C-alpha cells in the first residue's frame, strides 16, 4: 500500500470516530510527530559555519546568483503543479 492509500484509509477511519477524546489524542500525536520531525531538521551551527554561509550568500548576491521573490514563487507553483 502506498502513502496515498494509507492516507485515504486513515482518513476514512478518522471520519468514523465519534469520541472527542480519541480525536484529541490523534491530533496531539500528529502535532508531536510534526514537532519531532521539525526539530530533527534543525541543527545547531557554529559561529564559523554561520560566517561561512553569510560570506557565500554575499558572494552569490554580488555575482548575480540570486532569484527574486517572484521567481521563487513561480518556481514553487510549477513544482506543485507537477506533483
C-alpha positions as CSV (number, residue, x, y, z in Angstrom):
1,X,0.0,0.0,0.0
2,X,1.5,3.4,-1.0
3,X,1.3,6.5,1.1
4,X,-1.7,7.9,-0.6
5,X,-3.6,4.7,0.0
6,X,-2.5,4.8,3.7
7,X,-3.7,8.4,4.0
8,X,-7.1,7.6,2.5
9,X,-7.6,4.6,4.7
10,X,-6.6,6.6,7.8
11,X,-8.9,9.5,6.8
12,X,-11.8,7.1,6.3
13,X,-11.2,5.6,9.7
14,X,-10.7,9.1,11.3
15,X,-14.0,10.3,9.9
16,X,-15.8,7.4,11.6
17,X,-14.5,8.4,15.1
18,X,-17.2,9.9,17.3
19,X,-15.3,10.1,20.5
20,X,-13.8,13.6,21.1
21,X,-11.2,12.3,23.4
22,X,-9.9,9.9,20.7
23,X,-9.8,12.8,18.2
24,X,-7.9,15.0,20.6
25,X,-5.3,12.2,21.2
26,X,-4.9,11.7,17.5
27,X,-4.5,15.4,16.9
28,X,-1.9,15.6,19.8
29,X,0.0,12.7,18.4
30,X,0.2,14.2,14.9
31,X,1.3,17.6,16.3
32,X,4.0,15.9,18.4
33,X,5.3,13.9,15.5
34,X,5.5,17.0,13.3
35,X,7.4,18.9,16.0
36,X,9.8,16.0,16.4
37,X,10.5,15.9,12.6
38,X,10.9,19.7,12.5
39,X,13.4,19.6,15.4
40,X,15.4,16.8,13.6
41,X,15.9,19.1,10.6
42,X,17.3,21.9,12.8
43,X,21.0,21.5,13.5
44,X,22.9,24.0,15.6
45,X,25.6,25.9,13.7
46,X,28.9,27.1,15.0
47,X,29.8,30.8,14.6
48,X,32.3,29.8,11.9
49,X,29.7,27.9,9.9
50,X,27.3,30.8,10.1
51,X,30.0,33.2,9.0
52,X,30.8,31.0,6.0
53,X,27.2,30.8,5.0
54,X,26.9,34.6,5.2
55,X,30.1,35.0,3.2
56,X,28.8,32.6,0.5
57,X,25.4,34.4,0.4
58,X,27.1,37.8,-0.1
59,X,29.3,36.4,-2.9
60,X,26.3,34.9,-4.6
61,X,24.5,38.2,-4.4
62,X,27.4,40.2,-5.8
63,X,27.8,37.7,-8.6
64,X,24.1,37.7,-9.5
65,X,23.3,34.2,-8.4
66,X,20.0,35.2,-6.8
67,X,16.3,34.9,-7.6
68,X,13.6,37.5,-7.0
69,X,10.7,36.6,-4.7
70,X,8.5,36.4,-7.8
71,X,10.9,33.9,-9.5
72,X,10.9,31.8,-6.3
73,X,7.1,31.8,-6.1
74,X,6.8,30.8,-9.8
75,X,9.3,28.0,-9.3
76,X,7.3,26.5,-6.4
77,X,4.0,27.0,-8.3
78,X,5.4,25.0,-11.2
79,X,6.8,22.4,-8.8
80,X,3.4,22.0,-7.1
81,X,1.6,21.7,-10.5
82,X,3.9,18.8,-11.5
83,X,3.2,16.9,-8.3
